[in-house]
Amino acid sequence: MTEAMNEQRLVGSDRVLAVLAELARHPDGIGLEEMARTVASPKATVHRALAALRRAGFADQNGHGRYVLGDEFLRMAFAHHEARPDHVRVTPVLKALCDRYGETVHYAVLDGPSVVYRSKLDPPSGAVRLTSVVGGRNPAHCTAVGKVLLAHALRDEDAVHAWVGGRTLERPTERSAGTAEELHAELVRIREQGYAVDDQENEPGVNCVAVAAYLTSPTVPSGAISVSGLAYRTPLDRLVADLPAIRAIVSGEDPS
């Protein structure tokens, strides 16, 4: 096989993956022309990519002729998510926290500059409409789950500066840390107190408290668990005051 053919196959694979990723952004479906514009490829090429995905069950067409993610892809994604050990072990914890506080709860892991939400549970009614979704990301330095994990990973100011590197720290609100020095000072406080808070740093009007979760190791956090709520309905000081109960639930103990 020639080098040119190898390159052509790689580009083709990348295009198929780009089409698959774009399908995930359109739960109501996307037309062929719109898809071709979005991935900047000829319609015929995109049509072939969609045909390959349809043969695998990863794409389908709805009653309006628009392309959507296929049932086989969804089956595989959900089966994989449900089988993850951390997801299986954290689900009862999230349910207990959700039932106790009537607020949205998360389990997240650290991935570079971001946190990735592995699990999320909303109460049956009155849920806060947060931007977080399972598989979604937020900046680690301005979320409670992210700061808890950074406090374990970045033990001194040099490590914080190295983690920030040449980036400008994103500030979703005016309360977010904007410099490595501010972040280091916050991480020191978190290590001293054993928990982190998000005082409307990621979304205005929303606060949360988070603690580390040790699902796979007694010494290294596998992720972090948080309870989020509207600031006017669930004040931050109320969550902080109830930290012993939160810690007990996360540890699998009776909070009463």
C-alpha positions, 0 to 999 in steps of 0.5 A: 500500500502506498503512502498516498493511499495510507494518507487518503485512508486516514483522512477518510477515517477522520472525516467519518469521525467528524461526521459522527461527532457532528451527529451527536450535536444534533439530536433533532437531526441534520440534513446532508447539505448542512452536514457537508457545510459543517465538516467542510467536505463535498456532499458526495463524500459526506454521503459516503461517510454517512452510508458507512455509519448507517451500515454499522448502525451508528447513524440513521435517518428519521422520518424527515430524512434528516440524519441522527445517531443510530440506535447501535451507537447509543446502545454501545455508549450507554452500555459502556457508561453503565459498566464503568466501575466508578459509575456503578459504585457512585450511583447509590451515593449520588442518589442518597445525596440527591434525595437528601438535598433535593438538588443536582449532584455530580461525579466528575474526573480531572482531564487536563485543564477540564473536569469531565462529568461522568455521572449526574443526577437531578431530583424528580422536581425543581432541578437546577438547569445547569450547563453540565451534561454527562460527558461534558466539560467545564474549566477545572479551576472554577468548579468545586469538583475541579478544585478538589482534584487540583488540590490533590494533583498540584501540591505547590505553587510551581506545580500550579504555574506549570499546570497553567502554563501559558494559558489565560485562565477562563473566568466565566464569572467575576468570582472565578480565579484568574491567575496562578497565584489566586488558584494556588491560594485557593488550593492551599485552603482546600487542602486545609479544610478538606473540601472545595466550594464553587461560590457562583464561579462557574455559573451565576446564581449557582453554588456547590460544595465538593469532596474527593471520592475514593472509589478505586484507591484509598489514597488517590481520588478517583474523582470528586462528588458535588452537590449543586444548588441555586444560591437563593434556594440552597445557600452555600453556608447551608451546604458547608454546614452539612459537610459531615453528612455529605462526607458520610454519604460519600464514604458509604456511612449513615449520615444521621 
